[in-house]
């Protein structure tokens, strides 16, 4: 959770998914363009929006019905301005957790757009009116939404798994649970909770699932990861790729397994660094190391 409310200058961007998911390269295709977003072959459109200092909000649109949801819309004016350019109608709000830099825009947004369905799993979320049950599917237009309860960063944290049934395109909005090359802090849980989430929920999703996280922490996370696995070629390739990028989402579940150290706690090399053989203890040790990393 960030304490600063200053704006940062991420642009709305275009990502042209004209290559079938099974044939896409390791890293997202680097052809971004301000103010437009095109996604071929898919009903699902996802627009990342930089908010506050380093947060992401997202607009999710079903292109067939033109129904839209927003994920963690902490800056409502910015979100509504973008939606107004898409021709979509906002119907829903998906909140990953109650922290102000994710849910802090709810009151203003609902005041401007009465009647919105506000989804979440924590009574501390402002304006919540739909409590998500774990794995209880609902729809946004034709898009299939499955809330995944992931309590650790906060007790009420939810990730939202989305499937476009027309193309089998898949995405997961992970809030502050999983980042590119990192994970969130254990504010209201422990390493055992996070291990269960990572290895029994998140990594059970298909490898080609796009990961849209809650913060732009990628370069810092990769710097830490390189201190642990300096000879990991996938890690080094990711580091090289992101050097000229201000926006590094999305990654995929399959990519994260290759370079995210917190998804690699069963690797002997990381167990040796942690001085532990129990992967839960390794996860705890790596998280403590990351907490003090500068």
C-alpha positions as CSV (number, residue, x, y, z in Angstrom):
1,X,0.0,0.0,0.0
2,X,1.4,3.4,-1.0
3,X,1.2,6.5,1.2
4,X,1.6,9.1,-1.5
5,X,-1.3,10.5,-3.5
6,X,0.8,12.3,-6.1
7,X,0.1,11.5,-9.8
8,X,2.4,9.6,-12.0
9,X,2.7,9.8,-15.8
10,X,1.7,6.5,-17.2
11,X,-0.1,6.7,-20.5
12,X,-3.1,4.8,-21.7
13,X,-1.7,2.4,-24.2
14,X,-2.4,0.1,-27.1
15,X,-1.5,-3.5,-27.1
16,X,-2.5,-5.4,-30.3
17,X,-3.0,-9.1,-29.5
18,X,-3.0,-10.3,-33.0
19,X,-0.9,-13.3,-32.2
20,X,-2.6,-16.4,-30.8
21,X,-1.8,-16.8,-27.0
22,X,0.1,-20.1,-27.6
23,X,2.5,-18.4,-30.0
24,X,3.2,-15.2,-28.1
25,X,6.8,-14.4,-27.0
26,X,8.0,-14.5,-23.4
27,X,7.4,-10.8,-22.9
28,X,4.4,-8.6,-23.8
29,X,4.6,-7.2,-27.3
30,X,6.2,-3.7,-26.9
31,X,4.0,-1.7,-29.2
32,X,2.3,0.9,-27.0
33,X,0.6,4.1,-28.3
34,X,-1.1,6.8,-26.2
35,X,-4.9,7.2,-26.1
36,X,-5.9,4.1,-28.1
37,X,-6.5,0.5,-27.2
38,X,-7.1,-2.2,-29.8
39,X,-7.4,-5.9,-29.2
40,X,-8.0,-8.2,-32.1
41,X,-9.9,-11.5,-32.0
42,X,-11.2,-10.8,-28.5
43,X,-14.4,-9.6,-26.9
44,X,-12.4,-8.8,-23.7
45,X,-10.6,-5.4,-23.7
46,X,-8.4,-4.4,-20.8
47,X,-7.2,-0.8,-20.4
48,X,-4.5,-0.3,-17.7
49,X,-4.5,3.2,-16.2
50,X,-1.7,4.6,-14.1
51,X,-3.0,6.3,-10.9
52,X,-1.4,7.9,-7.8
53,X,2.3,7.4,-7.6
54,X,2.7,3.8,-9.0
55,X,-0.7,2.1,-8.8
56,X,-2.7,0.6,-11.6
57,X,-6.4,0.8,-12.1
58,X,-8.0,-1.1,-14.9
59,X,-11.0,-0.9,-17.2
60,X,-12.4,-4.2,-18.3
61,X,-14.9,-4.1,-21.3
62,X,-17.0,-6.7,-22.9
63,X,-16.8,-5.4,-26.5
64,X,-19.9,-7.3,-27.5
65,X,-22.3,-5.8,-25.0
66,X,-20.2,-2.7,-24.3
67,X,-20.6,-3.3,-20.6
68,X,-17.6,-2.2,-18.5
69,X,-16.2,-2.7,-15.0
70,X,-13.4,-0.9,-13.3
71,X,-10.8,-2.5,-11.0
72,X,-9.5,-0.5,-8.0
73,X,-10.6,2.9,-9.4
74,X,-8.8,5.2,-6.9
75,X,-8.9,8.2,-9.2
76,X,-12.5,8.3,-10.5
77,X,-12.2,11.3,-12.7
78,X,-9.4,9.8,-14.6
79,X,-11.2,6.5,-15.0
80,X,-14.5,8.1,-16.2
81,X,-12.7,10.3,-18.7
82,X,-11.2,7.2,-20.3
83,X,-14.4,5.2,-20.2
84,X,-16.1,8.1,-22.0
85,X,-13.8,7.6,-25.0
86,X,-14.6,3.9,-25.3
87,X,-18.4,4.0,-25.8
88,X,-18.8,1.5,-23.0
89,X,-21.3,1.7,-20.1
90,X,-19.8,1.4,-16.6
91,X,-21.9,-1.1,-14.5
92,X,-19.5,-2.6,-12.0
93,X,-16.6,-2.0,-9.7
94,X,-14.2,-4.8,-8.7
95,X,-12.2,-4.1,-5.6
96,X,-9.2,-6.3,-4.7
97,X,-8.9,-5.0,-1.1
98,X,-9.8,-2.2,1.2
99,X,-6.5,-0.2,1.2
100,X,-7.1,3.4,0.4
101,X,-4.9,3.3,-2.7
102,X,-7.2,0.7,-4.2
103,X,-10.7,1.4,-2.8
104,X,-10.3,5.1,-1.9
105,X,-12.2,6.4,-4.9
106,X,-15.3,4.4,-4.4
107,X,-17.4,7.0,-2.6
108,X,-16.7,9.6,-5.2
109,X,-17.3,7.2,-8.1
110,X,-20.6,5.9,-6.8
111,X,-21.7,9.5,-6.1
112,X,-21.0,10.3,-9.8
113,X,-22.4,7.0,-11.1
114,X,-25.3,5.9,-8.8
115,X,-26.4,2.3,-9.1
116,X,-23.0,0.7,-9.6
117,X,-22.4,-2.8,-8.4
118,X,-19.4,-2.7,-6.1
119,X,-17.8,-6.1,-5.6
120,X,-15.4,-7.2,-2.9
121,X,-15.0,-9.4,0.1
122,X,-14.2,-7.0,3.0
123,X,-16.6,-4.9,5.0
124,X,-13.9,-2.2,5.1
125,X,-14.4,-1.5,1.4
126,X,-16.4,1.7,1.0
127,X,-19.7,1.4,-0.8
128,X,-19.5,-2.4,-1.2
129,X,-22.9,-3.9,-2.1
130,X,-22.0,-7.3,-3.6
131,X,-19.9,-9.6,-1.4
132,X,-17.9,-12.0,-3.5
133,X,-18.0,-15.6,-2.5
134,X,-14.9,-17.6,-3.3
135,X,-15.1,-19.2,-6.8
136,X,-18.7,-18.0,-7.3
137,X,-18.8,-17.1,-10.9
138,X,-20.7,-14.1,-12.3
139,X,-20.7,-12.3,-15.7
140,X,-19.8,-9.0,-17.2
141,X,-21.7,-9.2,-20.4
142,X,-20.4,-12.5,-21.8
143,X,-17.1,-12.4,-19.9
144,X,-16.9,-15.0,-17.1
145,X,-15.6,-13.5,-13.8
146,X,-14.5,-15.8,-10.9
147,X,-13.5,-14.2,-7.6
148,X,-10.6,-15.9,-5.9
149,X,-10.2,-15.3,-2.2
150,X,-6.6,-14.6,-1.5
151,X,-6.3,-13.6,2.2
152,X,-2.8,-12.6,3.3
153,X,-2.0,-9.0,2.2
154,X,-5.3,-8.3,3.8
155,X,-7.9,-10.7,5.1
156,X,-10.4,-9.7,2.5
157,X,-8.2,-9.7,-0.6
158,X,-9.7,-11.0,-3.8
159,X,-8.2,-11.6,-7.2
160,X,-10.5,-11.6,-10.2
161,X,-10.0,-14.2,-12.9
162,X,-11.7,-13.4,-16.2
163,X,-12.3,-15.6,-19.2
164,X,-13.4,-14.5,-22.6
165,X,-15.4,-17.6,-23.8
166,X,-15.3,-16.5,-27.4
167,X,-11.5,-16.9,-27.6
168,X,-10.5,-18.5,-24.3
169,X,-8.4,-15.4,-23.6
170,X,-7.7,-15.3,-19.8
171,X,-6.7,-12.6,-17.4
172,X,-6.3,-12.3,-13.6
173,X,-6.3,-9.0,-11.7
174,X,-4.1,-9.7,-8.7
175,X,-4.1,-6.5,-6.7
176,X,-1.4,-6.6,-4.1
177,X,-1.1,-10.4,-4.0
178,X,1.1,-11.1,-7.1
179,X,3.2,-8.5,-8.9
180,X,5.5,-8.8,-11.9
181,X,8.5,-10.6,-10.3
182,X,7.2,-10.1,-6.8
183,X,4.4,-10.5,-4.2
184,X,2.7,-8.3,-1.7
185,X,3.5,-7.9,2.0
186,X,1.9,-10.1,4.6
187,X,0.0,-7.4,6.5
188,X,-2.9,-9.6,7.7
189,X,-1.5,-13.1,7.1
190,X,1.7,-15.1,7.1
191,X,4.0,-17.1,4.8
192,X,1.8,-20.2,5.1
193,X,-1.2,-18.2,3.9
194,X,0.8,-16.8,1.0
195,X,2.2,-20.1,0.0
196,X,-1.3,-21.6,-0.2
197,X,-2.4,-18.7,-2.3
198,X,0.5,-18.9,-4.7
199,X,0.8,-22.6,-5.1
200,X,-2.8,-23.8,-4.7
201,X,-4.7,-20.9,-6.3
202,X,-2.6,-18.5,-8.5
203,X,-0.2,-21.0,-10.2
204,X,-3.1,-23.4,-10.8
205,X,-4.4,-20.9,-13.3
206,X,-3.4,-21.7,-17.0
207,X,0.1,-20.5,-17.9
208,X,-1.2,-18.3,-20.6
209,X,-3.3,-16.2,-18.2
210,X,-2.4,-12.5,-18.4
211,X,-1.5,-11.1,-15.0
212,X,-2.6,-7.5,-14.3
213,X,-1.2,-6.4,-10.9
214,X,-1.9,-3.5,-8.6
215,X,1.4,-1.6,-8.8
216,X,4.3,-0.9,-11.1
217,X,7.1,-2.4,-9.0
218,X,8.7,-4.5,-11.7
219,X,12.2,-3.0,-11.9
220,X,12.7,-3.0,-8.2
221,X,11.4,-6.6,-7.9
222,X,13.7,-7.7,-10.7
223,X,16.7,-6.0,-9.0
224,X,16.0,-8.1,-5.9
225,X,15.4,-11.2,-7.9
226,X,18.8,-10.8,-9.7
227,X,20.6,-10.8,-6.3
228,X,19.1,-14.3,-5.7
229,X,19.4,-15.8,-9.2
230,X,22.0,-13.9,-11.2
231,X,22.4,-16.7,-13.7
232,X,18.7,-17.1,-14.4
233,X,18.5,-16.3,-18.2
234,X,14.7,-15.7,-18.1
235,X,15.2,-13.2,-15.3
236,X,18.0,-11.4,-17.2
237,X,15.9,-11.3,-20.3
238,X,13.0,-9.8,-18.4
239,X,15.3,-7.2,-16.9
240,X,16.7,-6.2,-20.3
241,X,13.2,-6.0,-21.8
242,X,11.8,-3.6,-19.2
243,X,14.6,-1.1,-19.2
244,X,12.8,1.3,-21.6
245,X,9.3,0.5,-20.4
246,X,7.2,2.6,-18.0
247,X,4.4,0.1,-18.2
248,X,5.3,-3.5,-17.7
249,X,1.9,-5.2,-17.4
250,X,0.7,-7.7,-18.3
251,X,2.9,-10.6,-17.7
252,X,1.6,-14.2,-17.6
253,X,1.4,-16.9,-15.0
254,X,3.8,-19.0,-17.1
255,X,6.3,-16.1,-17.3
256,X,6.1,-15.5,-13.5
257,X,7.1,-19.1,-12.9
258,X,10.3,-18.5,-14.7
259,X,11.7,-15.5,-12.9
260,X,9.5,-14.6,-9.9
261,X,11.6,-15.8,-6.9
262,X,8.5,-16.2,-4.7
263,X,7.1,-18.7,-7.2
264,X,10.4,-20.6,-7.2
265,X,10.8,-21.4,-3.5
266,X,11.0,-25.1,-4.4
267,X,14.2,-24.5,-6.3
268,X,17.3,-25.8,-4.5
269,X,19.3,-22.7,-5.3
270,X,16.8,-20.5,-3.5
271,X,16.5,-22.9,-0.6
272,X,20.3,-22.8,-0.2
273,X,20.2,-18.9,-0.1
274,X,17.4,-19.0,2.5
275,X,19.1,-21.8,4.5
276,X,15.9,-23.6,4.6
277,X,14.4,-26.7,2.9
278,X,10.7,-26.1,3.8
279,X,9.3,-23.9,1.0
280,X,7.0,-22.1,3.4
281,X,10.1,-21.1,5.4
282,X,11.9,-20.1,2.3
283,X,9.0,-17.9,1.3
284,X,9.0,-16.2,4.7
285,X,12.8,-15.7,4.5
286,X,12.7,-14.2,1.0
287,X,9.9,-11.9,1.9
288,X,11.9,-10.6,4.9
289,X,14.9,-10.1,2.7
290,X,12.8,-8.2,0.2
291,X,11.4,-6.0,3.0
292,X,14.9,-4.8,3.8
293,X,16.1,-4.7,0.2
294,X,17.3,-1.3,-1.1
